[in-house]
Amino acid sequence: MADGKIMTTHVGSLVRPPALTPYLSAILEGRPYDEAGFQKTLEQSVADVVRRQTDLGLDIVNDGEFGKTHWYRYVVDRFSGIASRPAGVNQTYFVGKDRTRFAEFYAEYDQSVARARLEWAVTGPVAYAGADKLQQDIRNLKAALAGTNAQGFLPVVAPASLVPELKDEFYRDEEKFIYALADALRVEYKAITDAGLTVQIDDAWLPAMYERIVPPGTPDDFRRWANLCVDALNHALQGLPQERTRYHICWGSWNGPHTADLPLKDFVDIVLRVNVGGYSVEGANPRHEHEWRVWETVKLPKGRKLIPGVVSHATNIVEHPELVCDRIVRLAELVGRENVIASTDCGFAQGALYRRVHPSIMWAKLEALVEGARLATRALF
């Protein structure tokens, strides 16, 4: 953290540029493409997006996840032991009470958002096999950061957010399965921190899994599962520099009603068990903004940062900088001004080929984030 300043960042996934999307489309569809052309375009696209972030005034920036096709499905290409196959025609994106209550809305919504028509199964021992792609991401980001004052981070997935999307046909034991995923993911976590970058661990499905587990399970069943996943994640983080790690949660974060989301107060203790330097928590959208009050009674562990979402990624309305400032100030007054890093709720494009908002709006929101943080800095320091 810079002394006397509210620093700014975002959650990671940015809208892919037009020059890159034909290559990503070909990768997703299994069509041939020009590998050399892709690498050159990717390198230039990362350089451009890092420059635009730093020009805007963001302090902690990333590569937009441009080298990945999706925020968690990217591991299919980086892990051994996983097989993909066509999904059933009646496959739904998610199950839960929100979908039951608003079935008509989701019937329309699912048609408007691109979804993969594949499913993935673990058919053998899981091991990391994506070192080349990982090092490519690291090289591209570090090259783009050269000559800037910005810090860099790379988002990767948490074990808990892979469990719902992978069918375990090999381990057939929940704990062994989750720990195997954690061991494989540790390779990414360690390589990123070894490179002097911050690793952001994305775990959207941890709170969202409540709807899949309860009912028929109980809240205690959910807490047992979530604590097991956190134990596995802490196992993967063991020995890594805490100041180069942060943990992101949201509630799936699609642009839907979210009436059945698990309240933050009901699992914030589990979140704070994750041994990282900062906690990135959705907090700008109208379903979760009120949860800033959780921090009136819950205390951050010593030396940790709160990275609240103060700008939403899921609406085309651009937040006023004064509202962003207010959101930052009220949290800073609770957890300490030195412990807040202002951020977005989630990524603006969870996959390579679909996005939450138009790119022009994305950049306007990030601009509002930076300006709101400047106002908050003046108010707090």
C-alpha contacts under 8 A as a table, 3 or more apart, distances in Angstrom:
res1	aa1	res2	aa2	distance
1	M	5	K	7.80
1	M	7	M	6.74
1	M	338	E	7.50
2	A	5	K	5.78
2	A	6	I	7.67
2	A	7	M	7.00
3	D	338	E	7.90
4	G	338	E	7.94
4	G	377	T	7.25
4	G	381	F	5.88
5	K	374	R	7.88
5	K	377	T	5.41
5	K	381	F	7.27
6	I	337	R	7.40
6	I	338	E	7.56
6	I	340	V	6.69
6	I	341	I	6.03
6	I	342	A	6.96
6	I	373	A	5.84
6	I	374	R	7.24
6	I	376	A	7.08
6	I	377	T	5.52
7	M	58	L	7.64
7	M	59	D	5.96
7	M	60	I	7.78
7	M	340	V	7.59
7	M	341	I	5.05
7	M	342	A	6.24
7	M	373	A	7.17
8	T	58	L	5.36
8	T	59	D	5.29
8	T	60	I	6.36
8	T	341	I	5.55
8	T	342	A	4.75
8	T	343	S	5.87
8	T	369	L	7.47
8	T	370	V	6.51
8	T	373	A	7.06
9	T	58	L	5.86
9	T	59	D	6.05
9	T	60	I	4.84
9	T	61	V	6.11
9	T	341	I	7.07
9	T	342	A	6.26
9	T	343	S	4.96
9	T	344	T	7.50
10	H	60	I	7.70
10	H	61	V	7.26
10	H	342	A	7.82
10	H	343	S	4.59
10	H	344	T	4.99
10	H	345	D	7.90
10	H	346	C	7.51
10	H	347	G	7.49
11	V	155	P	7.82
11	V	248	H	7.59
11	V	280	S	7.84
11	V	343	S	6.86
11	V	344	T	6.02
11	V	345	D	7.05
11	V	346	C	5.21
11	V	347	G	5.23
12	G	61	V	7.91
12	G	62	N	6.41
12	G	63	D	7.64
12	G	64	G	5.51
12	G	65	E	6.50
12	G	154	L	7.47
12	G	155	P	6.34
12	G	346	C	7.57
12	G	347	G	5.41
12	G	348	F	7.92
13	S	64	G	4.85
13	S	65	E	5.22
13	S	66	F	7.76
13	S	71	W	7.37
13	S	346	C	7.99
13	S	347	G	4.47
13	S	348	F	5.80
13	S	349	A	5.42
13	S	350	Q	6.01
13	S	351	G	7.89
14	L	64	G	4.62
14	L	65	E	6.85
14	L	66	F	7.70
14	L	347	G	6.26
14	L	348	F	5.18
14	L	349	A	5.33
14	L	350	Q	7.94
15	V	64	G	7.44
15	V	348	F	6.26
15	V	349	A	5.21
15	V	352	A	7.40
15	V	354	Y	7.94
15	V	355	R	6.18
15	V	359	P	6.15
16	R	20	L	6.56
16	R	21	T	6.49
16	R	64	G	7.62
16	R	66	F	6.36
16	R	349	A	7.81
16	R	352	A	6.25
16	R	353	L	7.63
17	P	20	L	5.57
17	P	21	T	6.58
17	P	45	S	7.22
18	P	21	T	5.42
18	P	22	P	7.58
19	A	22	P	6.96
19	A	41	T	7.00
20	L	23	Y	5.72
20	L	24	L	6.49
20	L	38	F	7.38
20	L	41	T	6.41
20	L	42	L	6.69
20	L	45	S	7.45
21	T	24	L	4.95
21	T	25	S	5.91
21	T	352	A	7.16
21	T	353	L	7.01
22	P	25	S	5.08
22	P	26	A	6.27
23	Y	26	A	5.15
23	Y	27	I	6.28
23	Y	33	Y	6.50
23	Y	34	D	7.89
23	Y	38	F	6.17
24	L	27	I	5.02
24	L	28	L	6.14
24	L	69	T	6.54
24	L	352	A	6.71
24	L	353	L	7.80
25	S	28	L	5.16
25	S	29	E	6.11
25	S	352	A	7.99
25	S	353	L	7.27
26	A	29	E	5.13
26	A	30	G	5.82
26	A	31	R	4.76
26	A	32	P	6.50
26	A	33	Y	6.37
27	I	30	G	5.18
27	I	31	R	6.29
27	I	32	P	7.66
27	I	33	Y	7.65
28	L	31	R	7.84
28	L	69	T	7.12
33	Y	38	F	7.82
34	D	37	G	5.19
34	D	38	F	6.13
35	E	38	F	5.00
35	E	39	Q	6.21
36	A	39	Q	5.20
36	A	40	K	6.25
37	G	40	K	5.23
37	G	41	T	6.08
38	F	41	T	5.14
38	F	42	L	5.89
39	Q	42	L	5.05
39	Q	43	E	6.11
40	K	43	E	5.27
40	K	44	Q	6.31
41	T	44	Q	5.20
41	T	45	S	5.93
42	L	45	S	5.02
42	L	46	V	6.12
42	L	66	F	6.96
42	L	67	G	6.84
43	E	46	V	5.32
43	E	47	A	6.29
43	E	140	N	5.74
44	Q	47	A	5.04
44	Q	48	D	6.14
45	S	48	D	5.08
45	S	49	V	6.15
45	S	66	F	7.69
46	V	49	V	5.21
46	V	50	V	6.05
46	V	63	D	5.26
46	V	64	G	7.26
46	V	66	F	6.93
46	V	140	N	6.55
46	V	141	L	6.71
46	V	144	A	6.78
47	A	50	V	5.36
47	A	51	R	6.16
47	A	63	D	7.98
47	A	140	N	7.45
47	A	141	L	7.48
47	A	143	A	7.59
47	A	144	A	4.66
47	A	145	L	7.99
48	D	51	R	5.17
48	D	52	R	6.19
48	D	144	A	8.00
49	V	52	R	5.05
49	V	53	Q	6.19
49	V	63	D	6.79
49	V	64	G	7.08
50	V	53	Q	5.12
50	V	54	T	6.20
50	V	61	V	6.71
50	V	62	N	6.56
50	V	63	D	6.36
50	V	141	L	7.80
50	V	144	A	6.20
50	V	145	L	7.00
51	R	54	T	5.20
51	R	55	D	5.93
51	R	144	A	7.37
52	R	55	D	5.06
52	R	56	L	6.13
53	Q	56	L	5.15
53	Q	57	G	6.54
53	Q	58	L	5.66
53	Q	61	V	6.62
54	T	57	G	5.01
54	T	58	L	5.36
54	T	59	D	6.95
54	T	61	V	7.45
54	T	148	T	7.55
54	T	150	A	6.73
55	D	58	L	7.64
56	L	366	L	7.85
56	L	367	E	6.39
56	L	370	V	7.44
57	G	370	V	6.35
58	L	61	V	6.57
58	L	150	A	7.51
58	L	370	V	6.45
59	D	149	N	7.78
59	D	150	A	5.08
59	D	151	Q	6.30
60	I	150	A	5.69
60	I	151	Q	4.63
60	I	152	G	5.52
60	I	153	F	6.86
61	V	150	A	6.76
61	V	151	Q	6.25
61	V	152	G	5.05
61	V	153	F	6.16
62	N	65	E	7.42
62	N	141	L	6.75
62	N	152	G	5.44
62	N	153	F	5.20
62	N	154	L	5.95
63	D	66	F	6.13
63	D	137	D	7.73
63	D	140	N	7.73
63	D	141	L	5.75
63	D	154	L	7.25
65	E	68	K	5.56
65	E	71	W	7.75
65	E	154	L	7.61
65	E	155	P	7.43
66	F	69	T	7.59
66	F	352	A	7.59
67	G	137	D	6.50
68	K	71	W	7.14
68	K	74	Y	5.84
68	K	352	A	7.18
69	T	73	R	7.31
69	T	74	Y	5.96
69	T	351	G	5.74
69	T	352	A	4.82
69	T	353	L	7.92
70	H	73	R	5.32
70	H	74	Y	5.55
70	H	350	Q	5.97
70	H	351	G	4.20
70	H	352	A	5.98
71	W	74	Y	6.56
71	W	156	V	7.25
71	W	157	V	6.98
71	W	350	Q	5.71
71	W	351	G	6.41
72	Y	75	V	6.33
72	Y	156	V	7.37
72	Y	157	V	5.55
72	Y	161	S	7.38
72	Y	162	L	6.94
73	R	76	V	5.76
74	Y	77	D	5.86
74	Y	78	R	6.89
75	V	78	R	4.70
75	V	79	F	5.69
76	V	79	F	5.71
76	V	80	S	7.87
76	V	82	I	6.35
76	V	83	A	7.81
76	V	84	S	7.91
76	V	120	W	7.83
77	D	80	S	7.97
77	D	130	G	6.98
78	R	128	Y	6.12
78	R	129	A	5.03
78	R	130	G	3.95
78	R	131	A	7.64
78	R	133	K	7.77
79	F	82	I	6.65
79	F	126	V	6.36
79	F	127	A	5.56
79	F	128	Y	4.71
79	F	129	A	5.09
79	F	130	G	6.53
79	F	184	A	7.56
80	S	124	G	7.72
80	S	125	P	7.28
80	S	126	V	5.51
80	S	127	A	5.29
80	S	128	Y	6.32
80	S	129	A	5.97
81	G	122	V	5.65
81	G	123	T	5.50
81	G	124	G	4.27
81	G	125	P	5.21
81	G	126	V	4.81
81	G	127	A	6.94
82	I	120	W	6.58
82	I	121	A	5.57
82	I	122	V	4.53
82	I	123	T	5.84
82	I	124	G	6.95
82	I	126	V	7.21
83	A	120	W	5.63
83	A	121	A	5.31
83	A	122	V	6.39
83	A	123	T	6.56
84	S	118	L	6.38
84	S	119	E	5.67
84	S	120	W	4.47
84	S	121	A	6.45
85	R	118	L	5.43
85	R	119	E	5.55
85	R	120	W	6.49
86	P	117	R	6.02
86	P	118	L	4.43
86	P	119	E	6.08
87	A	91	Q	6.56
87	A	117	R	5.37
87	A	118	L	4.59
87	A	119	E	5.10
88	G	91	Q	5.30
88	G	117	R	7.98
92	T	95	V	7.06
93	Y	110	D	7.88
93	Y	115	R	7.65
94	F	99	R	7.75
95	V	99	R	6.35
95	V	100	T	7.99
95	V	211	E	7.28
95	V	212	R	6.36
96	G	99	R	5.55
96	G	100	T	6.51
96	G	211	E	4.94
96	G	212	R	5.86
96	G	260	A	7.99
97	K	100	T	4.99
97	K	101	R	6.09
97	K	211	E	6.66
97	K	260	A	6.17
98	D	101	R	5.27
98	D	102	F	6.07
98	D	257	P	7.05
98	D	258	H	6.17
98	D	259	T	6.01
98	D	260	A	5.59
99	R	102	F	5.22
99	R	103	A	5.27
99	R	106	Y	6.51
100	T	103	A	5.23
102	F	105	F	5.39
102	F	106	Y	6.38
102	F	257	P	7.97
103	A	106	Y	5.20
103	A	107	A	6.11
104	E	107	A	5.15
104	E	108	E	6.72
105	F	108	E	5.43
105	F	109	Y	6.08
106	Y	109	Y	4.65
106	Y	110	D	5.75
107	A	110	D	5.66
107	A	111	Q	6.84
108	E	111	Q	5.40
108	E	112	S	6.71
109	Y	112	S	5.22
109	Y	113	V	6.52
110	D	113	V	5.44
110	D	114	A	7.64
110	D	115	R	7.86
111	Q	114	A	7.44
113	V	354	Y	6.93
114	A	353	L	7.49
114	A	354	Y	6.44
119	E	165	E	7.55
119	E	166	L	7.56
120	W	165	E	6.88
120	W	166	L	5.26
120	W	167	K	6.36
121	A	166	L	5.17
121	A	167	K	4.41
121	A	168	D	6.02
121	A	169	E	6.49
122	V	125	P	7.68
122	V	126	V	7.35
122	V	166	L	6.44
122	V	167	K	5.95
122	V	168	D	5.04
122	V	169	E	5.52
122	V	170	F	6.01
123	T	168	D	7.21
123	T	169	E	5.38
123	T	170	F	5.12
124	G	169	E	7.91
124	G	170	F	5.56
125	P	170	F	7.26
125	P	171	Y	7.92
125	P	180	A	7.98
126	V	180	A	6.30
126	V	181	L	6.74
126	V	184	A	6.83
127	A	180	A	7.85
127	A	183	D	7.86
127	A	184	A	5.25
128	Y	131	A	7.50
128	Y	184	A	5.02
128	Y	185	L	7.23
128	Y	187	V	6.94
130	G	133	K	5.48
130	G	134	L	6.14
131	A	134	L	5.05
131	A	135	Q	6.01
132	D	135	Q	5.27
132	D	136	Q	6.14
133	K	136	Q	4.96
133	K	137	D	6.36
134	L	137	D	5.19
134	L	138	I	6.38
134	L	188	E	7.12
135	Q	138	I	4.93
135	Q	139	R	5.97
136	Q	139	R	5.13
136	Q	140	N	6.07
137	D	140	N	5.33
137	D	141	L	6.23
138	I	141	L	5.35
138	I	142	K	6.10
138	I	154	L	7.98
138	I	192	I	7.00
138	I	195	A	7.39
139	R	142	K	5.25
139	R	143	A	5.99
140	N	143	A	5.27
140	N	144	A	6.22
141	L	144	A	5.11
141	L	145	L	6.17
141	L	152	G	7.30
142	K	145	L	5.02
142	K	146	A	6.31
142	K	152	G	7.61
143	A	146	A	5.36
145	L	148	T	5.52
145	L	149	N	7.82
145	L	150	A	6.82
145	L	151	Q	7.66
145	L	152	G	7.23
151	Q	197	L	7.40
152	G	197	L	5.41
152	G	198	T	6.30
153	F	197	L	5.35
153	F	198	T	4.37
153	F	199	V	5.62
153	F	200	Q	6.66
154	L	192	I	7.22
154	L	197	L	7.23
154	L	198	T	6.40
154	L	199	V	5.24
154	L	200	Q	5.97
155	P	199	V	5.92
155	P	200	Q	4.44
155	P	201	I	5.86
155	P	202	D	6.56
156	V	188	E	7.51
156	V	189	Y	7.68
156	V	199	V	7.10
156	V	200	Q	6.12
156	V	201	I	5.17
156	V	202	D	5.95
157	V	161	S	6.64
157	V	162	L	7.45
157	V	185	L	7.78
157	V	201	I	5.38
157	V	202	D	4.76
157	V	203	D	6.46
158	A	161	S	5.49
158	A	162	L	6.93
158	A	182	A	7.65
158	A	185	L	7.62
158	A	201	I	5.54
158	A	202	D	5.58
158	A	203	D	5.33
158	A	233	L	6.95
159	P	162	L	5.38
159	P	163	V	6.59
159	P	178	I	6.32
159	P	179	Y	7.94
159	P	181	L	5.71
159	P	182	A	5.51
159	P	185	L	7.47
159	P	203	D	7.94
159	P	229	C	6.64
159	P	232	A	7.45
159	P	233	L	6.57
160	A	163	V	5.38
160	A	164	P	7.57
160	A	178	I	7.43
160	A	203	D	6.62
160	A	205	W	6.68
160	A	206	L	5.78
160	A	226	A	7.62
160	A	229	C	5.49
160	A	230	V	7.86
161	S	164	P	6.47
161	S	165	E	7.56
161	S	202	D	7.66
161	S	203	D	5.37
161	S	204	A	6.45
161	S	205	W	4.77
161	S	206	L	6.20
162	L	165	E	5.43
162	L	166	L	6.22
162	L	181	L	7.94
163	V	166	L	5.53
163	V	167	K	7.72
163	V	178	I	7.13
164	P	167	K	7.74
164	P	205	W	7.62
164	P	209	M	7.79
168	D	171	Y	6.32
168	D	172	R	6.07
168	D	177	F	7.23
169	E	172	R	6.20
171	Y	174	E	7.68
171	Y	176	K	6.51
171	Y	177	F	5.68
172	R	177	F	7.28
173	D	176	K	5.49
173	D	177	F	6.00
174	E	177	F	5.16
174	E	178	I	6.22
175	E	178	I	5.28
175	E	179	Y	6.14
175	E	228	L	7.38
176	K	179	Y	5.24
176	K	180	A	6.02
177	F	180	A	5.16
177	F	181	L	6.43
178	I	181	L	5.18
178	I	182	A	6.26
178	I	229	C	6.78
178	I	232	A	6.69
179	Y	182	A	4.83
179	Y	183	D	6.09
179	Y	232	A	5.39
180	A	183	D	5.15
180	A	184	A	6.37
181	L	184	A	5.24
181	L	185	L	6.15
182	A	185	L	5.06
182	A	186	R	6.05
182	A	232	A	5.87
182	A	233	L	5.97
182	A	235	H	7.34
182	A	236	A	5.46
183	D	186	R	5.22
183	D	187	V	7.29
183	D	235	H	7.96
183	D	236	A	5.90
184	A	187	V	5.86
184	A	188	E	7.79
185	L	188	E	5.39
185	L	189	Y	6.48
185	L	236	A	7.11
186	R	189	Y	4.90
186	R	190	K	5.93
186	R	236	A	4.82
186	R	237	L	6.72
187	V	190	K	5.41
187	V	191	A	6.10
188	E	191	A	5.24
188	E	192	I	6.20
189	Y	192	I	5.49
189	Y	193	T	6.45
189	Y	199	V	6.09
189	Y	236	A	7.82
189	Y	237	L	7.24
190	K	193	T	5.27
190	K	194	D	5.83
190	K	237	L	7.90
190	K	240	L	6.65
191	A	194	D	5.03
191	A	195	A	6.20
192	I	195	A	5.18
192	I	196	G	6.83
192	I	197	L	5.57
192	I	198	T	6.64
192	I	199	V	6.00
193	T	196	G	5.15
193	T	197	L	5.14
193	T	198	T	5.78
193	T	199	V	6.35
193	T	240	L	7.16
193	T	241	P	7.24
193	T	244	R	6.15
193	T	245	T	7.76
194	D	197	L	7.35
196	G	244	R	7.79
197	L	244	R	6.61
198	T	243	E	7.83
198	T	244	R	4.24
198	T	245	T	5.45
198	T	246	R	7.42
199	V	244	R	6.22
199	V	245	T	5.00
199	V	246	R	6.38
200	Q	245	T	6.01
200	Q	246	R	4.84
200	Q	247	Y	5.62
200	Q	248	H	6.79
201	I	245	T	7.71
201	I	246	R	6.27
201	I	247	Y	4.79
201	I	248	H	5.93
202	D	247	Y	6.25
202	D	248	H	4.87
202	D	249	I	6.40
203	D	206	L	5.67
203	D	247	Y	7.40
203	D	248	H	5.87
203	D	249	I	5.09
203	D	250	C	7.31
204	A	207	P	6.63
204	A	208	A	6.64
204	A	248	H	7.31
204	A	249	I	4.95
204	A	250	C	4.85
204	A	251	W	5.63
204	A	252	G	5.17
204	A	253	S	7.65
205	W	208	A	4.72
205	W	209	M	5.57
205	W	249	I	7.97
205	W	250	C	7.81
205	W	251	W	6.88
205	W	252	G	6.18
206	L	209	M	5.47
206	L	210	Y	7.59
206	L	226	A	6.65
206	L	249	I	7.53
207	P	210	Y	5.82
207	P	249	I	7.48
207	P	250	C	7.18
207	P	251	W	5.87
207	P	261	D	7.70
207	P	262	L	6.48
207	P	267	F	7.96
208	A	211	E	6.12
208	A	212	R	7.64
208	A	250	C	7.92
208	A	251	W	5.09
208	A	252	G	5.98
208	A	261	D	6.89
208	A	262	L	7.40
209	M	212	R	5.08
209	M	213	I	6.21
209	M	222	F	7.83
210	Y	213	I	5.20
210	Y	214	V	5.72
210	Y	219	P	7.81
210	Y	222	F	6.12
210	Y	261	D	7.93
210	Y	262	L	6.69
211	E	214	V	5.45
211	E	215	P	7.26
211	E	260	A	7.28
211	E	261	D	7.61
212	R	215	P	7.18
213	I	216	P	6.44
213	I	217	G	5.30
213	I	218	T	7.34
213	I	221	D	7.39
213	I	222	F	6.20
214	V	217	G	4.63
214	V	218	T	5.42
214	V	219	P	6.44
214	V	221	D	7.97
214	V	222	F	7.19
215	P	218	T	6.33
217	G	221	D	5.88
217	G	222	F	7.42
218	T	221	D	5.06
218	T	222	F	6.62
219	P	222	F	5.08
219	P	223	R	6.29
220	D	223	R	5.03
220	D	224	R	6.12
221	D	224	R	5.18
221	D	225	W	6.33
222	F	225	W	5.16
222	F	226	A	6.02
223	R	226	A	5.01
223	R	227	N	5.90
223	R	267	F	7.83
224	R	227	N	5.29
224	R	228	L	6.19
225	W	228	L	5.12
225	W	229	C	6.34
226	A	229	C	5.10
226	A	230	V	6.24
226	A	270	I	7.37
227	N	230	V	4.98
227	N	231	D	6.07
227	N	270	I	6.51
228	L	231	D	5.08
228	L	232	A	6.32
229	C	232	A	5.09
229	C	233	L	6.16
230	V	233	L	4.91
230	V	234	N	6.05
230	V	270	I	7.51
230	V	271	V	7.96
230	V	273	R	7.19
230	V	274	V	6.16
231	D	234	N	5.15
231	D	235	H	6.19
231	D	274	V	7.98
232	A	235	H	4.94
232	A	236	A	6.39
233	L	236	A	5.00
233	L	237	L	6.26
233	L	274	V	7.35
234	N	237	L	4.90
234	N	238	Q	6.05
234	N	274	V	6.17
234	N	275	N	6.05
235	H	238	Q	5.34
237	L	240	L	5.66
237	L	275	N	7.28
240	L	244	R	7.89
240	L	245	T	7.99
241	P	244	R	5.64
241	P	245	T	7.07
242	Q	245	T	5.35
242	Q	275	N	7.14
242	Q	276	V	5.18
242	Q	277	G	4.96
243	E	276	V	7.23
243	E	277	G	4.88
243	E	278	G	7.91
244	R	276	V	7.93
244	R	277	G	6.76
245	T	276	V	5.11
245	T	277	G	5.34
245	T	278	G	6.79
246	R	276	V	5.26
246	R	277	G	5.42
246	R	278	G	4.47
246	R	279	Y	5.76
246	R	280	S	7.08
247	Y	274	V	7.65
247	Y	276	V	6.63
247	Y	278	G	6.27
247	Y	279	Y	4.99
247	Y	280	S	5.82
248	H	279	Y	6.03
248	H	280	S	4.38
248	H	281	V	6.06
249	I	279	Y	7.95
249	I	280	S	6.29
249	I	281	V	5.42
249	I	282	E	6.74
250	C	253	S	5.96
250	C	281	V	6.30
250	C	282	E	5.25
250	C	345	D	7.28
250	C	346	C	7.00
251	W	258	H	7.96
251	W	261	D	6.60
251	W	282	E	7.94
253	S	256	G	7.95
253	S	314	A	7.56
253	S	346	C	6.96
254	W	314	A	6.97
255	N	314	A	5.54
255	N	315	T	7.64
255	N	356	R	7.78
258	H	261	D	5.53
258	H	287	R	7.05
259	T	287	R	7.66
262	L	266	D	7.00
262	L	267	F	7.99
263	P	266	D	5.54
263	P	267	F	7.41
264	L	267	F	5.66
264	L	268	V	5.52
264	L	291	E	6.84
264	L	294	V	7.49
265	K	268	V	5.45
265	K	269	D	7.94
265	K	291	E	7.80
265	K	294	V	6.10
266	D	269	D	7.74
267	F	270	I	5.30
267	F	271	V	6.61
268	V	271	V	4.96
268	V	272	L	6.21
269	D	272	L	5.22
269	D	273	R	6.52
270	I	273	R	5.23
270	I	274	V	7.37
271	V	274	V	5.81
271	V	279	Y	7.97
272	L	275	N	7.61
272	L	279	Y	7.82
272	L	300	L	7.56
272	L	301	P	7.41
276	V	279	Y	7.51
276	V	304	R	7.43
277	G	303	G	7.17
277	G	304	R	4.86
277	G	305	K	6.18
278	G	304	R	5.27
278	G	305	K	4.31
278	G	306	L	5.66
278	G	307	I	6.51
279	Y	304	R	7.75
279	Y	305	K	6.32
279	Y	306	L	5.13
279	Y	307	I	5.53
279	Y	308	P	7.77
280	S	306	L	6.37
280	S	307	I	4.32
280	S	308	P	5.55
280	S	309	G	7.15
280	S	343	S	7.74
281	V	306	L	7.73
281	V	307	I	6.35
281	V	308	P	5.05
281	V	309	G	6.00
281	V	345	D	6.87
282	E	285	N	7.61
282	E	288	H	7.02
282	E	289	E	7.98
282	E	308	P	6.21
282	E	309	G	4.79
282	E	310	V	7.97
282	E	344	T	7.41
282	E	345	D	4.34
282	E	346	C	6.86
283	G	288	H	5.22
283	G	289	E	4.55
283	G	290	H	7.66
283	G	291	E	6.93
283	G	292	W	7.09
283	G	308	P	6.06
283	G	309	G	4.78
283	G	310	V	6.17
283	G	345	D	6.23
284	A	288	H	6.66
284	A	289	E	4.94
284	A	309	G	5.44
284	A	310	V	4.79
284	A	311	V	5.40
284	A	312	S	5.31
284	A	344	T	7.76
284	A	345	D	6.29
285	N	288	H	5.75
285	N	289	E	5.67
285	N	311	V	7.74
285	N	312	S	5.61
285	N	314	A	7.87
285	N	345	D	7.60
286	P	289	E	5.44
286	P	290	H	7.61
287	R	290	H	7.57
288	H	291	E	5.52
289	E	292	W	6.34
290	H	293	R	6.42
291	E	294	V	5.44
292	W	295	W	5.95
292	W	296	E	7.78
292	W	331	L	6.68
293	R	296	E	5.26
293	R	297	T	7.79
294	V	297	T	6.09
294	V	298	V	6.06
295	W	298	V	4.77
295	W	299	K	6.44
295	W	331	L	7.53
295	W	334	L	6.40
295	W	335	V	7.03
296	E	299	K	7.86
296	E	334	L	6.17
299	K	335	V	7.20
300	L	304	R	6.39
300	L	305	K	7.48
300	L	306	L	7.65
300	L	335	V	6.96
301	P	304	R	5.72
304	R	339	N	6.95
305	K	339	N	4.62
305	K	340	V	5.83
305	K	341	I	7.10
306	L	335	V	7.84
306	L	339	N	5.98
306	L	340	V	5.05
306	L	341	I	6.38
307	I	340	V	5.87
307	I	341	I	4.76
307	I	342	A	5.70
307	I	343	S	6.06
308	P	340	V	7.49
308	P	341	I	6.97
308	P	342	A	5.80
308	P	343	S	5.73
308	P	344	T	7.17
308	P	345	D	7.29
309	G	312	S	6.96
309	G	342	A	6.67
309	G	343	S	4.83
309	G	344	T	4.19
309	G	345	D	4.05
309	G	346	C	7.48
310	V	324	V	5.73
310	V	327	R	6.13
310	V	328	I	6.98
310	V	342	A	6.50
310	V	343	S	5.96
310	V	344	T	5.70
310	V	345	D	6.74
310	V	369	L	7.29
311	V	319	E	6.58
311	V	324	V	6.91
311	V	343	S	6.91
311	V	344	T	4.80
311	V	345	D	6.13
311	V	365	K	6.80
311	V	366	L	7.87
311	V	369	L	6.51
312	S	315	T	6.55
312	S	344	T	5.95
312	S	345	D	5.21
312	S	346	C	7.36
313	H	344	T	6.79
313	H	345	D	6.17
313	H	346	C	6.09
313	H	347	G	6.58
313	H	348	F	5.43
313	H	356	R	6.51
313	H	357	V	7.10
313	H	362	M	7.54
314	A	348	F	7.58
314	A	356	R	5.60
314	A	357	V	6.84
315	T	318	V	7.79
315	T	356	R	7.56
315	T	357	V	6.91
316	N	357	V	6.01
316	N	358	H	7.80
316	N	361	I	6.58
318	V	361	I	7.05
318	V	364	A	6.74
318	V	365	K	5.47
318	V	368	A	7.47
319	E	323	L	6.73
319	E	324	V	6.86
319	E	365	K	6.63
319	E	368	A	6.50
320	H	323	L	5.33
320	H	324	V	6.49
320	H	368	A	6.43
320	H	372	G	7.81
321	P	324	V	4.91
321	P	325	C	6.08
321	P	368	A	5.01
321	P	369	L	6.63
321	P	371	E	5.72
321	P	372	G	4.17
321	P	373	A	7.95
321	P	375	L	7.68
322	E	325	C	4.89
322	E	326	D	6.20
322	E	372	G	5.88
322	E	375	L	7.25
323	L	326	D	5.01
323	L	327	R	6.28
323	L	372	G	7.34
324	V	327	R	5.20
324	V	328	I	6.34
324	V	368	A	7.34
324	V	369	L	6.41
324	V	372	G	4.86
324	V	373	A	7.16
325	C	328	I	5.16
325	C	329	V	6.07
325	C	372	G	4.49
325	C	373	A	5.91
325	C	374	R	7.90
325	C	375	L	5.82
325	C	376	A	4.83
326	D	329	V	5.16
326	D	330	R	6.18
326	D	376	A	7.35
327	R	330	R	5.63
327	R	331	L	6.60
328	I	331	L	5.44
328	I	332	A	6.05
328	I	340	V	7.64
328	I	342	A	6.82
328	I	373	A	7.25
328	I	376	A	6.49
329	V	332	A	4.96
329	V	333	E	6.09
329	V	337	R	7.85
329	V	376	A	5.99
329	V	379	A	7.67
329	V	380	L	7.07
330	R	333	E	5.29
330	R	334	L	6.69
331	L	334	L	5.12
331	L	335	V	6.19
331	L	336	G	7.70
331	L	340	V	7.59
332	A	335	V	5.34
332	A	336	G	4.78
332	A	337	R	4.35
332	A	338	E	7.65
332	A	339	N	7.20
332	A	340	V	6.11
333	E	336	G	5.63
333	E	337	R	6.54
335	V	339	N	6.41
335	V	340	V	7.54
336	G	339	N	5.35
336	G	340	V	7.08
337	R	340	V	5.78
337	R	380	L	6.94
342	A	369	L	7.39
342	A	373	A	6.85
343	S	369	L	7.26
344	T	347	G	7.46
344	T	369	L	7.91
347	G	350	Q	6.01
348	F	355	R	6.01
348	F	356	R	5.35
348	F	357	V	6.65
348	F	362	M	6.95
349	A	352	A	6.80
349	A	353	L	7.91
349	A	354	Y	6.03
349	A	355	R	4.11
349	A	356	R	5.76
349	A	357	V	8.00
350	Q	354	Y	7.17
350	Q	355	R	6.77
351	G	354	Y	5.61
351	G	355	R	7.10
352	A	355	R	7.90
355	R	358	H	7.27
357	V	361	I	6.33
357	V	362	M	6.31
358	H	361	I	5.33
358	H	362	M	6.32
359	P	362	M	4.80
359	P	363	W	6.30
360	S	363	W	5.41
360	S	364	A	6.33
361	I	364	A	4.90
361	I	365	K	6.10
362	M	365	K	5.19
362	M	366	L	6.36
363	W	366	L	5.04
363	W	367	E	6.09
364	A	367	E	4.97
364	A	368	A	6.22
365	K	368	A	4.99
365	K	369	L	6.19
366	L	369	L	4.87
366	L	370	V	6.31
367	E	370	V	5.19
367	E	371	E	6.17
368	A	371	E	5.09
368	A	372	G	5.85
369	L	372	G	5.15
369	L	373	A	6.17
370	V	373	A	5.14
370	V	374	R	6.33
371	E	374	R	5.02
371	E	375	L	6.37
372	G	375	L	5.09
372	G	376	A	6.16
373	A	376	A	4.90
373	A	377	T	6.00
374	R	377	T	5.02
374	R	378	R	6.41
375	L	378	R	5.23
375	L	379	A	6.30
376	A	379	A	4.93
376	A	380	L	5.93
377	T	380	L	5.19
377	T	381	F	5.58
378	R	381	F	5.57
